[in-house]
Amino acid sequence: MCRTSECQAARTAQEEKAVEKSVSDYYALSAKEVEEQARWGDLALANFPKEAAVKTRRD
């Protein structure tokens, strides 16, 4: 039998892992979505090259 603090620490660790997995699953993109995002980025860079250059220099 575990002590109360040990059980609480184990539960907390399990809950943190569950939250991390939920967030990761929610924000995960499929290969198709990744490709679409890349195309949008290419389009933005092609249409707004000055803005992209200024932002890159600031970063």
C-alpha distance (Angstrom), angle and dihedral (degrees) to the residues before:
residue distance angle dihedral
M1 . . .
C2 3.80 . .
R3 3.75 126.8 .
T4 3.77 117.6 -107.0
S5 3.81 93.6 -106.5
E6 3.82 91.1 48.2
C7 3.80 91.8 50.3
Q8 3.79 91.5 46.4
A9 3.82 91.3 50.1
A10 3.81 91.0 49.6
R11 3.82 91.5 48.6
T12 3.79 91.4 47.6
A13 3.81 91.1 51.0
Q14 3.82 90.7 49.5
E15 3.80 91.6 48.6
E16 3.81 91.6 49.3
K17 3.80 91.0 51.2
A18 3.81 90.5 48.9
V19 3.81 91.7 51.0
E20 3.82 92.0 47.2
K21 3.81 90.4 50.7
S22 3.80 92.3 48.0
V23 3.80 92.3 50.9
S24 3.80 91.9 45.2
D25 3.81 92.2 49.1
Y26 3.81 91.8 47.3
Y27 3.80 94.8 52.0
A28 3.81 98.1 36.5
L29 3.80 113.9 118.7
S30 3.77 126.3 -147.9
A31 3.81 119.0 -125.3
K32 3.81 88.3 -102.8
E33 3.82 91.5 53.1
V34 3.81 91.6 47.9
E35 3.82 90.1 52.5
E36 3.80 91.0 48.2
Q37 3.81 91.3 50.9
A38 3.81 89.9 50.0
R39 3.81 90.5 51.8
W40 3.81 91.0 50.4
G41 3.80 88.8 51.0
D42 3.79 91.7 50.3
L43 3.80 90.2 49.2
A44 3.81 91.6 50.4
L45 3.80 92.5 48.8
A46 3.80 91.3 48.3
N47 3.80 93.9 49.2
F48 3.79 100.2 37.5
P49 3.83 106.2 33.2
K50 3.84 95.7 149.5
E51 3.79 93.1 52.2
A52 3.78 91.2 47.9
A53 3.82 91.6 50.5
V54 3.81 92.7 49.8
K55 3.81 92.6 48.6
T56 3.80 91.8 48.0
R57 3.81 91.7 52.7
R58 3.82 91.5 51.2
D59 3.81 93.7 51.3
